[in-house]
Amino acid sequence: MIPAAFEYARPSSVDEAVRTLADAGEDAKVLAGGQSLLPLMRLRLAFPELVVDVNRIPELRGVREDGDTLVIGAMTTHHDVIADPLVRRHAGLLAAATSTVADPAVRHRGTFGGSLAHADPAGDLPAVVLVMNGELVAQGPRGRRTIPAREFFVDYLQSALEPDELLVEVRIPKADGWGFRYEKFHRIAQAWPIVGVAALVRRGDGHIAEARVGLTNMGTTPLRAAAAEEALSGAGDPDAVAQAAQEATQGTRPTQDSSASPEYRAHLARVLTKRAVLAAAGMG
């Protein structure tokens, strides 16, 4: 289908983009890689009066260090996240999960910040940023503010960004010394995951000292499997991990759709949690 008619703006700086969004109010949408917005516009599920293209803002791209944190520009493409040596060295889980996003064409155009701002609970990266205790930095007319990932994802396709705010960067604490794994189940390579699990594990004295587990597509937002994380503390063998993984679905609300029933999604979450944690802990 052909999108509804819209106005188009292409600012060259963050300040100009923010002014443009503020003037337009709720009738504007930000165009980053376009891998989510453009299909919605073609289907006329989204029909903004103004599209604000931020592709000409160089300050929104790239990866840098800030002490114990990686700072990733919102317009950094998935391909560049995967290839960046800082990400590969200090945030291996992010690199591994990003390498599974859709296909090479999407990864070369799609952006890290765009996928997070879209706030789709079936997206691979929101659960990863959540489990890595990431922070998202937004800029608006009132200046910049930092939003913890646990507060950023509000509901299905809804984030904490205000209509006049632009996501400018994402701050990811370095995860040196942590084992990691991203597991997901999907019908075809390019499809959204039916369920995904992101795991970070820190070991000590032959046991799991701390585990973090993030769930993809198990509710209207990405989720932390808090009960499983608690049960995994101190686990020292595969049987203990398998038992703790049974707690992964506590507090989740998996949906019913053409891909899976809630019961099947819950089964997948438990199975994939076991696999991801065993691999991250080096027990697999």
N, C-alpha and C positions, 0 to 999 in steps of 0.2 A: 504494500500500500504506500501511498504518498503521504508524507507528514502534513499536518495542518500548517498553514502559513505562519511564519515567525520572523521577528527581527533578529539581526545578528550583530554581535559586537566582538572585537578581538583586541582586548587591552594588552599593553606591553609591559605592565608592572602590576605588582600585587595591589598597590594603593589604587591604581586606576580600576582594577577589577572589583575591588571592594566598593568604590564609589558607584560603579555601574550597577552592581547588585543592590546597593542601598536605594538607588533611584528607582529601580524596577520593582522592588518589593517581592512579593511571593509569586510574581508572574515570570520570573527568570529561572533558568537552569544553567548550571555550569557544565561546559563540555570539556572533558579531559581527553581520554583515549577514545571515548564514544562507543565502547564495546557494550555498554549497558543502556545508555540513554538513547542512542540512535535506533536500536530495534524497538524500544518502547514508543518512540515517536512514529516510526513507520506503521506500527500497529494502532496508533492513535490511543494508546494507553497513557501517554504523556503528551501534552500539547502546550508547551510554554509559549508565551508571547515573545520572549527574548531568550536567545541562546548566547551565553557568554563563553567564548572560546579562549581558554587560558594556555594554549599551546605555545604562544610566543613570549612566555615569561620565564627566562632562563633561571632565575633564582629559585624556581620551584623544582629544579632537577638536581640529582646528585646525592651522594652519600658522604658523610664526614663523621669524624669522631668528636665527641665532647666528653672527655674524661671516660667514665665507665658506660657511656651511652653512645649508640649510633643514631645519627640524625639523618633521616631519609626524606628527601623532598617529595612532596605529594605527587608531582608529575613524573617522577622516575618510573620508567616502564618496568614491567615484570621482567623482561629480558635483562635489563641493566641491573635490577636487584639480584637476579640469579648469578650474573657474571661478576658482580663487584667483590673484590678480594676482602674488604672489610666485613661484608655480610657473610661471606663464606667462612671467614675465620671466627667471627664473634657471634653470629646468629645463624648457625647452620640449620636450625629448624625452619626459619623463614625462607632460606634459600631452597631447602628441600621441598617445602610445601608449594612455593611459588612455581617451581619447575613442573608441577602437576596441573597448573591452571590451564584449562582448555587445550589449545594447540599453539604451535609456534606463531601463527599469524596473529592470534589474539595477544600472545605474550609480547610481541613486538610493538603493538599499538596500545594495549591496555596499560593503565597506570596503577601504581600501588595505592596512592591516595584515592583515586577514583573508585577502586573496588571497595575501599573501606567506607567512603562517604555514601556509596550506594546502599550499604547496610543490609545486604541480602544474607539471611542466616544460612543459605545454602552455598554461599561463597566460601572458598577455601581459606582466605586470609583473615577474616575477622576473628575466628577462633584462635588462630595462631598469635595474632597481636594481643588478644585477651590473655592467653596463657603465658605470654612473655612479659606481662605487666607493662605493655606499651602505653604511651601517652600521645594524644593527638592535639596538635597545635592549630588553632583557628585564628584568623584575623578578620576583624570587622571594623565598623566605624568607631568603636570604642577601644580599639587596640587589640592586642593578642591575649588569648587565654589558652590554658592547657587543660585538656579533658582526659582523665584516665579512661582507658579502654572499657573498664567495667561500667562507666557511666555514659559512654559515647553511643552505644547501641541501645536505642530506646524501645523499638518495636519493629515489626516487619517493614523493611524498607524505610525506616525512620531512624535518623540519628539525632544527636544533640546539637547539630549545627543549626544556627539561626539562618533565616533566608538571606540576610545581608552578610553572612560570614563565608569565608573561603578557607578550606583546609589547606594549610601551607606546608606542614611537615609532620612527620611521625617520629617519635623518640622511642627507641628500643634499647632497654638495658642489655649489656653484653651478657651472654650466657656461657662464658668460658668455663670448662670443666663439667658441664651438664651434658648428659646423653640426650638424644632427641630422636623422634620419629613422627612422621605424619602418615597415617593410614586412612584410606577412604575406599568406599565401595560405590561404583557407578556402572551403568549399563554399557556405555560407550566412552571412548577416551575424552571426547569433547563435552560430555554432559556434566551438569551439576552433580556433585556427589549426593547419593541418597542419604549417606551418613559419612562423616569424617571424624577422625580423632587426632588431635595434636598432643604429643606427650613430651614433657621435659622431666628428666630424672637426674638427681644428684645422689651418688652412692657414698657410703662410708662404712668401714669395717665389714665389708661384705654384704651389707644390707642397703635397702633404699632409705636414705636419710630424709629425702623430700621428693615428692612427685607433684607435678602439675598436669592436669588433663583438661583439654578444651574440646568441646563438642560442636561439630558442624551439622546443621540441619536437624537439630533435636528440639526445636522450639521456634519462637518468633524472633529470637536473637541468638547469637552465639552464647554458649554456656560454659561455665566451669563445673566439672564433676566433683563437687566439694566432698561428698561422702566417699567417693572412691579415692580421692587424694588422701583423706584422713586414714582410710583403711590400708593404703599402700605404705604408709610410714612404718618402717621397720621390717617390711617384707624382705625375706632373704632367699626365696626359692620360687620356681615357677608356680607351684601349687598355691602359695600364698598370694601371688599376683593374680592368679585366676580367680581366687575367691574374692579378692578386693575388687576386681573388675565387675563383679556382679552388682556392685553398688553404683555403677556409673550412671544409671538411669534415674536415680533418686532426684526429684525436683525438676525433671524434664517434662515437656509436653509435646511429644512428636506429633506431627500432623498426618492426616490422611490425604493422599492424592493418588494420581494414576500410577505413580512409581512404587509406592509401598504403603502398607498399613502402619498405624502407630506401633502395633505389636512387633512387626518385622523390623521397624527402625530401632526399637528398643533392643531386640536381639542383636542387630548389627552393632549397636553401640557397645554392648558388653563384649562381643567377640573382638571388635577392633580395638577397644581399650586394652584388652589382654595382649593382643599382638603388638600394639604400639609401645606399651610399657615394657614388655619383655625385650623388645628390640632396643629401646632407649637405655635400659638397664644393663644391656649386654648379656641377658639371660636367654635370648632366643636362639 
